[in-house]
């Protein structure tokens, strides 16, 4: 990387059929190590540019936290609507 001579290897393609049939393309282990190195460098830089309520693939966030935030917001909105106007 430092000498700018790194070349990414080829992907290995295989099919899995756990819950449904899916084609997987896996990078070689050496390349996955490089992917993680790059992500560890750029993640803190990019993460600062995201809005607070961006939840996908972020440390400490995720689907469950997004759902809990949605529930909280919906309850808050519901509380502001007079009961006679609720569906």
C-alpha positions in Angstrom: 0.0 0.0 0.0 2.7 2.4 1.0 4.7 1.8 -2.2 1.5 1.8 -4.3 2.3 -1.6 -5.7 -0.6 -3.5 -4.0 -2.8 -5.5 -6.5 -6.2 -6.9 -5.4 -6.5 -10.6 -5.9 -9.4 -12.4 -7.7 -12.7 -13.2 -6.1 -13.7 -16.8 -5.4 -17.3 -17.4 -6.4 -19.5 -20.1 -4.8 -23.1 -20.8 -4.1 -24.7 -21.4 -0.8 -28.2 -22.7 -0.1 -28.9 -22.1 3.6 -32.3 -20.4 3.6 -32.3 -19.6 -0.2 -29.8 -20.0 -3.0 -27.3 -17.2 -3.2 -24.1 -16.6 -5.1 -21.2 -15.4 -3.0 -18.1 -13.7 -4.2 -15.3 -13.8 -1.6 -12.1 -11.8 -1.7 -8.9 -13.6 -0.7 -8.0 -13.4 3.0 -5.1 -11.0 2.3 -7.5 -8.6 0.5 -10.1 -8.8 3.3 -7.4 -7.7 5.8 -6.6 -4.7 3.5 -10.4 -3.9 3.3 -10.6 -3.8 7.1 -7.5 -1.6 7.3 -9.0 0.9 4.8 -12.4 0.9 6.6 -10.7 1.5 9.9 -9.1 4.6 8.5 -12.0 6.1 6.5 -14.9 5.1 8.8 -14.2 7.8 11.5 -13.8 10.4 8.8 -17.0 9.5 6.9 -19.1 8.8 10.0 -18.7 12.4 11.1 -20.5 13.5 7.9 -23.6 11.4 8.4 -26.8 12.6 10.0 -27.4 11.3 13.5 -30.4 9.2 12.4 -28.4 7.2 9.8 -28.3 3.7 11.2 -27.1 1.2 8.5 -23.7 -0.3 9.0 -22.6 2.1 11.8 -21.0 1.2 15.1 -23.6 1.4 17.9 -26.5 1.7 15.5 -28.2 -0.9 13.2 -31.6 -2.1 12.4 -32.9 -2.7 16.0 -31.8 0.8 17.2 -33.5 2.3 14.1 -36.7 0.5 14.8 -36.7 1.6 18.4 -36.2 5.2 17.3 -39.0 4.9 14.8 -41.3 3.5 17.5 -40.4 6.4 19.8 -41.1 9.0 17.1 -44.4 7.4 16.2 -45.5 7.4 19.9 -44.5 11.1 20.1 -46.5 12.0 17.0 -49.5 9.9 18.2 -49.5 11.7 21.6 -49.8 15.0 19.8 -52.9 13.9 17.8 -56.2 14.4 19.7 -57.8 11.0 20.4 -60.9 11.7 18.5 -58.8 12.2 15.3 -56.8 8.9 15.6 -57.6 6.1 13.2 
